[in-house]
Amino acid sequence: MRGAVAAGHPLTAAAGARVLAAGGSAVDACVGAAFASWVCESMLTGPGGGGFMLVHGARDGRTRVFDFMVTVPRAAPAAAGELLRLAVDFDGDTQQVFHTGAAAVAVPGTALGLEAAHRRFGRLPWAELVAPAAQMAREGVELTPAQGYLHRILDGLLRHSPEGDAMYGAGGRPYRAGERFALPELAETLERIGAEGAGALYRGEVARRVVKHVRAGGGSVSLADLAGYRVIERRPVVVAYRGHEFRSNPPPSSGGLLVAYGLRALGDGEPAPEALVAAMEAQDAVRGGAFVRALHRGGVTARLLSGTTHISVVDARGDAASLSASLGSGSGVVVPGTGIHLNNMLGEADLREHARPGERLTSMMAPSLVLRDGRPRLVLGSAGSARLRGAILQVVVNVVAKGMGVEEAVEAPRLHAEEGVVYCEDATVADKLEVQGHEVVRFKRRNLYFGGVSAVELPADGRLAAAGDPRRGGAGVVVA
């Protein structure tokens, strides 16, 4: 087999599969898929956001994490303009409040992060990885039901500005499933990135357009912020679990560490629903001020929102790449003439008050890897704000402790425990937890509130399998 890829959209996964079929590395496939996701998942990810890529080499056994998370502008965010407060309704089951506007825009890093990983581990030319996404943006894509749903529930965020409405509006309403959605200005930007490299976004004409638009709206990003951005390479956090080794995104981000903490809390015991709830409550309990200070020595913490996507890849050599990237929640702040949808990572009021200029934000995102006998067993990650750590935890448990195949493990009903409340997809589990005295919020069906896991499995028989989360309309492709 030439490899496998799992992602949050069928076209994202297909783009990565084409790269693998052409002999590309796991990182090549991750990069090609990421560019495609900027088009077909543009409300969740793009050049205006940040993220992380975990890369594992089969030959040397080393795992590295490329950190290209957003940074706080050097001008104090507390002095920036007002934020717009909007609520998103997850099918009437629960709501989450988001804050957006130019004042919420942090310095993006995604394009430079993809380029840094490609320079180290890529085999195919950079321009060849960008070109299919540019063509897709110019010709447009047909919205899937899952994407139509996202356009609908995020509509208030996406179209609050004239530029956001021009990009995401279809005659005064959100785009619907089955309609064609094109991004011609993003196509031009992608072509420029293909020809000039990611630096084209951080200096020159595009950078000036970004700064002008953000500052006109009350934001703080400067030309110096963009020119000074750097990608950081880190060692992963590592924890043992049932004869396997879990590796993930390290501090100063919190997501990987919290998943590792949850796995350690579960140990070798039976992973029953009440044990999962206890592990999640333990995760929640450590997220106090001391935990944040230990992560970042007095730094800042960001509660990432629902606008994350994830791509997992294994190539023919057994190398693995796991990419999580986000815009925040879909800010609706779009730079005119570029198709660049910017992040709203500074959308939390307490963050704006305590953020330190120039500092990198910590994150819940946790691109992850599970090893067995030193070889990859599972490559995974998830979207979903605070819920993504529980989504990753439960898929790892399903595969390692319960022996599920990756598709069953990703599709299985989930729960999430936070602040004394358990959110639950399984009615039988909800009944049991209520009898035990837990406060439970029930969901009628699988819902993207519980994250969007993309995972590739390498079972003992060596036959690759891949699964994208049906909650997000994801897809997995094995390339023969």
GUFI-502988 format. One line per 3 residues: their letters; for each residue x, y, z of C-alpha. Coordinates in steps of 0.5 Angstrom, whole numbers. Layout:
N
a> X,Y,Z  ...;
% end
This chain:
480
mrg> 0,0,0  2,7,-1  -1,10,5;
ava> -7,12,8  -10,19,10  -16,21,14;
agh> -19,28,14  -25,33,15  -28,33,8;
plt> -28,28,2  -24,33,-2  -19,34,3;
aaa> -18,27,4  -18,26,-4  -12,31,-5;
gar> -8,28,0  -9,21,-3  -7,24,-10;
vla> 0,26,-7  1,19,-4  -1,16,-10;
agg> 4,20,-14  10,18,-9  9,24,-4;
sav> 11,23,3  7,23,9  8,31,10;
dac> 7,32,3  0,29,3  -1,33,9;
vga> 1,39,6  -3,38,0  -9,36,4;
afa> -8,42,8  -8,47,2  -15,43,-1;
swv> -18,44,6  -17,52,6  -22,51,0;
ces> -27,46,2  -27,48,10  -25,55,9;
mlt> -30,57,15  -25,52,19  -18,53,17;
gpg> -14,57,12  -8,62,11  -10,66,17;
ggg> -10,61,22  -5,57,26  -4,50,28;
fml> 1,44,29  4,38,25  7,32,29;
vhg> 12,28,24  14,21,26  20,18,22;
ard> 20,10,21  27,10,20  30,14,26;
grt> 23,13,31  24,20,32  17,25,33;
rvf> 18,32,32  12,37,33  12,44,28;
dfm> 9,49,32  6,55,28  0,57,33;
vtv> -2,64,33  2,69,37  -1,76,40;
pra> 1,82,37  6,86,40  1,92,41;
apa> -3,91,47  -9,87,45  -13,90,51;
aag> -12,97,47  -15,94,41  -23,95,39;
ell> -29,92,41  -31,85,40  -38,82,37;
rla> -41,77,41  -45,72,37  -48,65,40;
vdf> -48,58,36  -53,53,37  -51,46,36;
dgd> -58,43,33  -62,46,40  -58,41,44;
tqq> -53,46,47  -50,53,45  -43,56,45;
vfh> -42,64,45  -36,66,41  -33,73,40;
tga> -30,76,34  -28,82,30  -21,85,28;
aav> -19,86,35  -20,78,36  -14,77,30;
avp> -8,74,32  -1,73,28  -2,67,23;
gta> 3,62,22  -1,56,18  3,57,11;
lgl> 10,58,14  9,52,19  7,48,12;
eaa> 13,50,9  18,49,15  15,42,15;
hrr> 16,41,7  23,43,7  25,38,12;
fgr> 21,32,10  18,34,3  19,30,-3;
lpw> 15,33,-8  16,40,-11  12,45,-7;
ael> 8,48,-13  5,42,-15  2,41,-8;
vap> -1,48,-8  -4,48,-15  -9,43,-14;
aaq> -12,47,-9  -12,54,-13  -16,50,-19;
mar> -21,48,-14  -22,55,-11  -23,58,-18;
egv> -27,53,-20  -31,52,-14  -34,46,-10;
elt> -40,43,-9  -42,43,-1  -43,37,2;
paq> -49,36,8  -44,37,13  -41,43,10;
gyl> -48,46,9  -50,45,16  -43,49,18;
hri> -45,55,14  -52,55,17  -50,55,24;
ldg> -44,59,23  -47,64,19  -48,70,24;
llr> -40,69,25  -38,68,18  -43,74,15;
hsp> -43,80,20  -38,84,16  -39,86,9;
egd> -33,82,6  -35,76,10  -42,77,7;
amy> -39,77,0  -35,71,1  -40,67,5;
gag> -47,70,3  -51,67,-3  -56,73,-4;
grp> -57,75,3  -57,68,6  -52,62,8;
yra> -50,57,2  -53,51,2  -52,44,1;
ger> -51,42,-6  -49,49,-8  -43,51,-11;
fal> -38,55,-7  -32,58,-11  -26,63,-8;
pel> -23,66,-14  -19,71,-10  -16,65,-5;
aet> -14,62,-12  -10,68,-14  -7,68,-7;
ler> -5,60,-7  -2,61,-14  2,67,-11;
iga> 4,62,-5  6,56,-10  10,61,-14;
ega> 14,65,-9  13,61,-2  9,62,4;
gal> 13,68,5  9,72,0  4,73,6;
yrg> 8,76,11  12,81,7  10,85,1;
eva> 3,87,-2  -1,81,2  2,83,8;
rrv> 0,90,7  -7,89,6  -8,84,12;
vkh> -5,90,17  -9,95,13  -15,91,14;
vra> -14,89,21  -12,96,24  -18,99,20;
ggg> -23,95,24  -19,96,31  -14,90,31;
svs> -7,90,33  -3,86,28  3,90,25;
lad> 8,89,19  13,87,24  9,82,27;
lag> 8,78,21  15,79,18  18,77,25;
yrv> 14,70,26  18,64,27  16,57,27;
ier> 18,53,33  20,45,33  19,42,39;
rpv> 19,35,42  13,31,44  9,30,50;
vva> 10,22,52  6,17,56  5,10,57;
yrg> -2,7,56  -3,-1,56  3,-3,53;
hef> 3,3,48  6,10,48  2,16,46;
rsn> 6,22,43  2,29,42  3,36,42;
ppp> 7,39,48  7,45,53  6,51,52;
ssg> 0,48,49  -5,44,54  -9,39,49;
gll> -3,34,48  -2,34,56  -9,33,58;
vay> -10,27,53  -4,24,56  -6,26,63;
glr> -13,23,62  -10,16,59  -6,16,65;
alg> -12,17,70  -15,11,66  -9,6,67;
dge> -11,-1,66  -17,-1,69  -24,-2,65;
pap> -26,4,61  -33,4,63  -37,11,62;
eal> -36,13,69  -29,12,69  -28,16,63;
vaa> -32,21,66  -28,21,72  -22,22,67;
mea> -25,28,64  -26,31,71  -19,30,73;
qda> -17,33,66  -22,39,68  -19,40,75;
vrg> -12,41,73  -14,47,68  -13,52,74;
gaf> -8,58,74  -2,54,77  -3,49,71;
vra> -3,55,66  3,58,69  7,51,69;
lhr> 5,51,62  8,58,60  11,61,66;
ggv> 6,66,67  4,66,60  -3,66,56;
tar> -8,61,55  -13,60,49  -20,56,49;
lls> -20,54,42  -27,54,39  -30,49,34;
gtt> -27,52,28  -21,47,28  -20,41,22;
his> -15,35,23  -11,31,18  -8,24,19;
vvd> -3,21,14  1,15,14  6,14,7;
arg> 9,8,4  15,8,8  11,8,15;
daa> 13,15,16  7,19,19  4,26,20;
sls> -1,29,24  -4,36,23  -9,40,27;
asl> -10,47,24  -15,53,26  -18,59,25;
gsg> -22,60,32  -29,59,30  -30,62,23;
sgv> -29,70,25  -32,73,18  -26,78,18;
vvp> -24,77,11  -18,81,8  -21,84,1;
gtg> -18,82,-5  -14,76,-2  -19,71,0;
ihl> -16,70,7  -20,69,12  -17,71,19;
nnm> -17,68,26  -21,70,32  -16,67,37;
lge> -16,73,41  -24,73,42  -24,71,50;
adl> -24,78,54  -19,75,60  -14,73,54;
reh> -14,80,52  -13,83,59  -7,78,61;
arp> -4,77,54  3,78,53  5,82,47;
ger> 9,77,42  8,71,46  5,65,43;
lts> -2,62,45  -3,56,48  -8,51,45;
mma> -12,45,46  -10,42,39  -7,36,40;
psl> -4,32,33  -3,25,36  1,18,35;
vlr> 0,12,39  6,7,38  6,-1,39;
dgr> 13,-4,40  16,3,37  12,3,31;
prl> 6,7,29  -1,4,31  -5,10,31;
vlg> -5,17,28  -10,22,30  -13,28,32;
sag> -19,32,33  -23,39,32  -28,41,37;
sar> -25,46,42  -25,43,50  -28,37,47;
lrg> -23,35,42  -18,32,48  -24,28,50;
ail> -25,26,43  -18,23,42  -18,20,49;
qvv> -24,16,47  -22,14,40  -15,12,43;
vnv> -19,8,49  -23,5,43  -18,2,39;
vak> -12,0,44  -17,-2,50  -23,-5,47;
gmg> -20,-7,40  -25,-3,36  -22,-2,28;
vee> -21,5,27  -28,6,23  -32,3,29;
ave> -28,7,34  -29,14,31  -36,13,30;
apr> -38,10,37  -42,15,41  -38,20,46;
lha> -39,23,52  -36,30,55  -35,32,62;
eeg> -34,39,64  -36,44,70  -40,38,73;
vvy> -44,37,67  -44,31,62  -46,31,55;
ced> -48,25,52  -49,22,45  -51,15,48;
atv> -58,15,51  -57,8,55  -50,11,58;
adk> -54,18,59  -59,14,63  -53,10,67;
lev> -50,16,69  -56,20,71  -57,14,76;
qgh> -50,15,79  -52,22,80  -49,26,74;
evv> -52,32,71  -53,30,64  -55,34,57;
rfk> -57,29,52  -56,29,44  -61,26,40;
rrn> -56,24,35  -48,24,33  -46,32,33;
lyf> -40,36,31  -40,39,38  -36,32,40;
ggv> -31,34,36  -28,31,29  -23,26,29;
sav> -19,24,23  -15,17,24  -11,12,21;
elp> -9,5,24  -4,1,23  -6,-6,25;
adg> -2,-12,27  -3,-15,20  0,-9,17;
rla> -7,-7,13  -8,0,13  -15,3,15;
aag> -17,10,15  -23,14,18  -26,21,18;
dpr> -31,23,23  -38,23,21  -40,28,25;
rgg> -36,33,21  -37,30,14  -30,27,14;
agv> -27,21,10  -21,16,10  -18,14,4;
vva> -13,8,3  -8,8,-3  -6,2,-6;
% end
